[in-house]
């Protein structure tokens, strides 16, 4: 089903009883945050609440949000974590049926983006979460572009269920809160967002939804512009945190098989893409792959060692 503007309008009219709210965690969003604000204001869908959780901005990000008419809640930066802070927002929005999440650097591509995502969620009553497609920034390099193409392919909409784990592996539980909408009742029935979670809260909550009998939707025609040109140090920190998360949450992730198989697929896909589009970047990509692997293993080993103490 392609969700064009007319289809979305019909779908949302059919499900007009469902109240939709939006949550965006923010800290020093800079000029890009102002672009995100404008993209939120352009959305055709009615949003009951637009809740901004600001964790100590010093660049007027909170002021810009208030000027846009958004409700801003300020928290101490030391209390922020990706899972617990989002669950705090969910608890605050008990009067909303559907809760959308966006990150401070994800620009909604069209006025129908959120409406399209909600439309798909409404059309699939078993779905607990639907996440959209992330497209790279205009200035993105080939390595950055491939990462988005691999994880968010065009022209494909998927409904992932627990029985797909044998074929899709860890990708079954892949989701992204850079652009996602949740059915609040299914989210809460699955236990909500994990507390004290510094990364990967979206994958953990997707796995919980799947295990509780729900499904996860990927919607290719609901797009945000969102990608990062990470430094090597940032790559290390990211994959160290992922290694820790996967070890800490091994019980919930165990139905989705080992991560290494998906990693090998990514590297093979990346090499094919770079051979065609940017062959001179292949040495850098291979070096970064080594850094990611070592960081991931270090995160795993650190977590196991701490648990054994």
Buried (B, 14 or more C-beta within 10 A) or exposed (E): EEBEEEBBBEBBEEBEEBBBBBBBBBBBBEEBBBBBBEBBEEBBBEBBBBBBBBBBBEEBBBEBBEEBEBEBBEBEEEEBBBBBBBBBBBEBBEEBBBBBBBBBBBBBBBBBBBBBBBBBBBBBEEBBBBBBBBBBBEEBBBBBBBBBBBBBEEEEBBBBBBEBBEEBBBBBBBBBBBBBBBBBEBBBBBBBBBEEBEBBBBBBBBBBBBBBEBBBBBBBBBBBBBBBEBEEEEBBBBBBBBBBBBBBBEEBBEBBBEBEEBBEEBBEBBBEBBEEEBEEBBEBBBEBBEBBBBBBEBBBEBBEEEEEE
